[in-house]
Amino acid sequence: MQENICSIPINDVFLPKDGCPLCRMRDMLEERRAEYITGSAMMEPSVRVKTNEQGFCFRHFEMMVRLGKRLSNALILESHLQQISEELIPAKAPKKVDKKRMAALDALTKDCFICRDIRQNMENMVRIVHAMWISEPEFRRLYSEQPFICLEHFTLLMTVDQRGLGKNLQPFYEETSRLTGTYLESLRTDVHRFTTMFDYRSGDSSDWAGSKDAIERSIEFLTGGRIETNYAGNYEENE
């Protein structure tokens, strides 16, 4: 398989064949960005202007606190809070509701500097995936060997730059649908198996047939997020 500066990160996330490769790609990009924001970018004026305006979602604030130094996070918060105070929620409320300010606040609560950046980078990565799938038979085989593509990233793969796929759009769609659709059917089977284990008519109550983590795997498929599993509890009682 040919490798270059663009294909190396793609190969890195597809080679493990563990879960959705694009979720792994997103996680890699998020961690790198969180480290960058709380590191070398912290004092870059152009970056601070954007982070002050856009803020961060809870997921990425949590990541920044986990990966960055506390002083870095405090400095970022200091200027972000100051901008909110000066421009959106002054200590002394105006005599009437300012609709523009309320609209700006509503937009801020739905915005995130890292989310925006990740969306753009993920779209660029998807274009590289498309190009590699078209031109490299080895990567096409590796792509077909993935356990599944989650719902969010199935949509991303099939909506970003369809024109770039050209005549390969239909075969790419069929292969991606196979990966997502086959896994979806297996989840349906496992979730159904899980529910029937609480029915006294199910017979052998010890044969979970791999369905014990069906809930967690279904949530991962639907949302792209992993829940840590612990099966020490009693699965024979419906809590």
C-alpha positions, 0 to 999 in steps of 0.5 A: 500500500502506497503511503504519503503524508496524507494516507499515513493517518488514514492507514493508522486508523483503519489497520487496527480493525477495531470498531468504527475507523472514523470514530478512531480518526475523530478521537485522534484529531480531537486529542491533538487539537485539545493539546494544541489549544492548551499548549502552543496555541494558547497565546496566539492572538488569532486563536484566542479571538476565535476561542473567545467568540466560539467557546467549547462544548462540554466534551472538549472542555473535559478533554482540555482539562484532562490533557492540558495544564490547569493554568492554560485552561484558566487563562483560556477561560478568563478571556472567554468569560470576560468577553461574555460579560462585556458583550452578552451578559453585563452585570447591570441588565439593560432596561429591556431584553436585547434580542440580538444579545439573546440570539448571540447567546443561543448561538454560543451555547451551540458552538465549539471551536474544536467541534468546528475544526474537527468537522472541517478536518473530518471532511478533508479526511473523508475526501482522502478515504474516497481517493484511496478507495478509488486508487488503491486496491489494498486500501479497498480490501482493508476498508472492506475488512472493517468491523463496521462504520457507525451511523454518523460516519456512514452519513459523513462518508456518503454526503461529503463530496459525492462528485469526487467519487464519480462513477465509483459512488455506487460501488462505494455506497454498496460497500459502505452500506454493507459494513453499516447494514450488516452490523446494524442487523447484528445489533438488532439480533443481539438487543433482541436476545438481551431482552428475551433473556428476561423472559421466563419462556426463553429457556436457557437463561445462561446463554447470552450469545454475546448479547451482554454488551448489546446496549453499549455497542448499540449506543456506540453505533448510534452516537460514536461514543464508547461506554465503558462496560462492567458486567459484574452485576446480576444479569438475571434480574430485571432492575 
